Amino acid sequence: MVVGRRHLLDNAVSYQADDGVVVETTLESVTADRVVRGLPVRRVRSHAGQRNYCGWFWSATTGGSVVYESRLELDRLWLADFDSDVVWIATQPFWLCGEDGGTRRRHVPDVMLKLASGEFVVVDVKPTEFQSDPDVAAVLDWTSRACAAKGWRYEVYGGGDDVLLANIRHLAYARRDYLVPEHEMRTAADLDPAGRPWSEVADDLAAAGCRAAGAVIAAMLWRARWQADLTRPLDRSSVLALGKVSPCPAA
């Protein structure tokens, strides 16, 4: 039995607003901006013998910490935090409850992202080997159809490229603005790195007075002002290029 869009929009949604108030509404009526700016609906606790690795992730995108329930979810948060198209990140953002062809379903997606375009992306994190389990697949399919009915994008994340993730984690030390002086970022913005190796650009930055040229390059890469092939391990031979974000800092 295929559940129609009208029925999917009648699904119940529960989320905790940023002031701590629990809001009960429907998928049709819910305001995505309020959900993504809210608090996690599920409290994550650590205990002896637990199978999942959970904790808190400091996000440069939000300027605060978001909770994660597994290392796989942490990987997806690294990707989101590095993505210049992502302007906000929430985890365990809402409960989705409703009927699905005679089956009562209740589910909390893992991540919700707001993009610079104004779009929203709901992400479920599930190891690839578990996604084919009939019960798991049914929940993911129902959630996908519900998100489509609302006009939200939906993704199931089963894992990413290990080299890409390692490079992102390597660059992350420079994501905190206070660690790299803005005048050194302006110096970097005046350079054209296109087709030049990291080592050569670092030498030019050092000659221009930058005291931590490597951190400046890492910050330019993190902020998407410059780019490099992150599917290969970063080193001093990595070739740089201009990124998709203007290299000139806002005044």
C-alpha positions as CSV (number, residue, x, y, z in Angstrom):
1,M,0.0,0.0,0.0
2,V,1.4,3.4,-1.1
3,V,0.7,6.2,1.4
4,G,-0.2,9.4,-0.4
5,R,1.3,12.8,0.2
6,R,-1.7,14.1,2.1
7,H,-1.5,11.3,4.6
8,L,2.3,11.7,5.0
9,L,1.8,15.4,5.8
10,D,-0.6,14.4,8.6
11,N,2.2,12.6,10.4
12,A,2.9,14.0,13.9
13,V,6.1,15.9,14.5
14,S,7.4,16.7,18.0
15,Y,10.5,18.9,18.6
16,Q,12.0,20.9,21.4
17,A,12.4,24.6,20.6
18,D,15.5,26.5,21.5
19,D,13.8,27.8,24.7
20,G,13.2,24.2,25.8
21,V,9.5,24.1,25.1
22,V,8.2,20.9,23.5
23,V,6.2,21.6,20.3
24,E,3.6,19.1,19.0
25,T,2.4,19.7,15.5
26,T,2.1,18.0,12.1
27,L,4.6,17.6,9.3
28,E,2.5,19.9,7.2
29,S,2.5,22.7,9.8
30,V,6.0,22.4,11.2
31,T,8.4,25.3,10.6
32,A,11.8,23.9,9.6
33,D,13.7,26.9,10.8
34,R,12.4,26.4,14.3
35,V,13.2,22.7,14.3
36,V,16.8,23.1,13.1
37,R,17.4,25.7,15.7
38,G,15.9,23.6,18.5
39,L,17.4,21.2,21.0
40,P,17.9,17.4,20.6
41,V,14.7,15.5,21.3
42,R,16.6,12.5,22.6
43,R,19.1,12.7,25.5
44,V,22.3,10.8,24.8
45,R,24.0,9.1,27.8
46,S,27.2,7.1,28.0
47,H,27.3,3.9,30.0
48,A,29.6,1.0,30.5
49,G,29.4,-1.7,27.8
50,Q,27.5,0.4,25.3
51,R,28.0,-0.4,21.6
52,N,27.9,3.1,20.2
53,Y,30.5,5.8,20.7
54,C,28.7,9.0,21.6
55,G,29.8,12.5,22.6
56,W,29.8,16.2,21.7
57,F,31.1,17.8,18.5
58,W,32.1,21.4,18.4
59,S,30.8,22.9,15.2
60,A,32.4,25.9,13.5
61,T,29.1,26.3,11.6
62,T,27.0,26.8,14.8
63,G,29.7,28.1,17.1
64,G,28.6,25.5,19.7
65,S,28.5,21.8,20.4
66,V,26.1,19.3,18.9
67,V,25.6,15.8,20.3
68,Y,26.3,12.6,18.3
69,E,25.4,9.0,18.9
70,S,28.0,7.1,16.9
71,R,31.4,7.5,15.2
72,L,29.6,7.2,11.9
73,E,27.3,10.1,12.8
74,L,30.5,12.1,13.9
75,D,31.9,11.5,10.4
76,R,28.8,13.0,8.9
77,L,29.0,16.0,11.2
78,W,32.6,16.6,10.1
79,L,31.4,16.7,6.5
80,A,28.6,19.0,7.3
81,D,30.8,21.4,9.3
82,F,33.3,21.6,6.4
83,D,30.6,22.2,3.8
84,S,30.4,25.9,3.0
85,D,26.8,25.4,1.8
86,V,25.7,24.3,5.2
87,V,24.7,27.2,7.5
88,W,23.2,25.3,10.5
89,I,23.4,21.8,11.9
90,A,21.1,20.0,14.4
91,T,21.2,16.5,15.7
92,Q,18.3,14.3,16.9
93,P,16.1,17.2,15.7
94,F,12.5,15.8,15.9
95,W,10.2,12.8,16.4
96,L,8.2,11.7,13.4
97,C,5.2,9.6,14.2
98,G,2.5,8.2,12.0
99,E,0.8,5.3,10.1
100,D,2.5,3.7,7.2
101,G,0.2,1.2,5.4
102,G,-1.2,-0.1,8.7
103,T,2.1,0.0,10.6
104,R,2.6,2.5,13.3
105,R,6.0,4.2,13.0
106,R,8.0,6.4,15.3
107,H,11.4,7.7,14.3
108,V,14.1,10.3,15.2
109,P,16.3,11.2,12.2
110,D,20.0,11.7,13.2
111,V,20.8,15.1,11.6
112,M,19.1,18.1,10.0
113,L,21.0,20.7,8.0
114,K,20.0,24.1,6.7
115,L,21.7,25.1,3.5
116,A,22.6,28.6,2.3
117,S,19.9,28.1,-0.5
118,G,17.2,27.9,2.2
119,E,16.8,24.1,1.6
120,F,16.7,21.6,4.4
121,V,18.3,18.2,4.4
122,V,17.3,15.4,6.8
123,V,20.0,12.7,7.3
124,D,19.7,9.2,8.7
125,V,23.0,7.6,9.6
126,K,23.1,3.9,9.2
127,P,25.9,1.5,8.3
128,T,25.6,0.3,4.8
129,E,25.4,-3.3,5.8
130,F,22.3,-2.6,7.9
131,Q,20.4,-0.6,5.4
132,S,19.0,-3.7,3.6
133,D,17.4,-5.1,6.7
134,P,13.7,-5.1,5.9
135,D,12.7,-3.3,9.1
136,V,15.4,-0.7,8.8
137,A,14.7,-0.2,5.1
138,A,11.0,0.3,5.8
139,V,11.6,3.0,8.3
140,L,14.1,4.8,6.0
141,D,11.7,4.6,3.1
142,W,8.9,6.0,5.1
143,T,11.1,8.8,6.4
144,S,12.2,9.5,2.8
145,R,8.7,9.8,1.5
146,A,7.7,12.0,4.4
147,C,10.5,14.4,3.8
148,A,9.7,14.5,0.1
149,A,6.1,15.4,0.9
150,K,7.4,18.3,3.0
151,G,9.8,19.4,0.4
152,W,12.9,18.5,2.4
153,R,15.8,16.6,1.0
154,Y,16.6,13.3,2.5
155,E,19.9,11.3,2.7
156,V,20.9,8.0,4.2
157,Y,24.6,8.2,5.2
158,G,26.4,4.9,5.4
159,G,30.0,6.1,5.4
160,G,32.4,8.4,3.6
161,D,35.9,8.4,2.0
162,D,38.5,7.8,4.7
163,V,41.1,10.1,3.1
164,L,38.6,13.0,2.7
165,L,37.6,12.7,6.3
166,A,41.2,12.5,7.5
167,N,42.0,15.7,5.5
168,I,39.0,17.5,7.0
169,R,40.0,16.6,10.5
170,H,43.5,17.7,9.7
171,L,42.3,21.1,8.6
172,A,39.9,21.5,11.5
173,Y,42.5,23.0,13.8
174,A,42.3,26.2,11.8
175,R,38.5,26.5,11.9
176,R,38.4,28.6,15.0
177,D,38.7,32.2,13.8
178,Y,40.7,33.4,16.8
179,L,43.6,31.1,16.0
180,V,44.4,32.7,12.7
181,P,44.7,36.6,12.7
182,E,42.4,38.3,10.2
183,H,45.2,40.4,8.8
184,E,47.0,37.2,7.8
185,M,43.9,36.0,6.1
186,R,43.8,39.2,4.2
187,T,47.4,38.7,3.2
188,A,46.4,35.2,1.9
189,A,43.4,36.7,0.0
190,D,45.9,38.8,-2.0
191,L,47.7,35.7,-3.3
192,D,46.6,33.6,-6.2
193,P,47.4,29.9,-5.3
194,A,46.1,28.5,-8.5
195,G,48.3,25.6,-9.7
196,R,50.9,26.1,-7.0
197,P,52.0,23.6,-4.3
198,W,51.3,24.2,-0.6
199,S,55.0,24.6,0.2
200,E,55.4,27.4,-2.4
201,V,52.4,29.3,-1.1
202,A,53.5,28.8,2.5
203,D,56.9,30.3,1.6
204,D,55.2,33.4,0.1
205,L,53.0,33.8,3.1
206,A,55.9,33.6,5.5
207,A,57.8,36.1,3.4
208,A,54.8,38.4,3.7
209,G,54.9,38.2,7.5
210,C,52.5,35.4,8.3
211,R,53.8,33.7,11.4
212,A,51.9,30.5,10.9
213,A,51.6,30.0,7.1
214,G,50.4,26.4,7.4
215,A,47.5,27.5,9.6
216,V,46.6,30.3,7.2
217,I,46.4,27.8,4.3
218,A,44.4,25.4,6.4
219,A,41.9,28.2,7.3
220,M,41.6,29.3,3.7
221,L,40.8,25.7,2.7
222,W,38.4,25.3,5.6
223,R,36.5,28.4,4.6
224,A,36.4,27.3,0.9
225,R,38.3,30.4,-0.2
226,W,40.9,28.0,-1.5
227,Q,40.6,24.4,-2.5
228,A,42.7,21.3,-3.0
229,D,42.1,17.7,-4.0
230,L,41.0,16.3,-0.6
231,T,40.6,12.8,-2.0
232,R,44.4,12.5,-1.7
233,P,46.4,13.0,1.5
234,L,47.3,16.6,2.1
235,D,51.0,17.4,2.2
236,R,53.4,20.2,1.2
237,S,53.1,19.0,-2.4
238,S,49.3,19.4,-2.6
239,V,48.3,21.7,-5.4
240,L,46.1,24.6,-4.4
241,A,43.4,26.6,-6.3
242,L,40.9,29.3,-5.7
243,G,37.7,28.1,-4.0
244,K,34.0,28.7,-4.5
245,V,33.9,31.3,-1.8
246,S,35.4,34.7,-2.5
247,P,38.9,34.9,-1.0
248,C,38.4,38.5,0.1
249,P,37.1,38.6,3.7
250,A,34.0,40.7,4.3
251,A,34.8,44.2,5.4
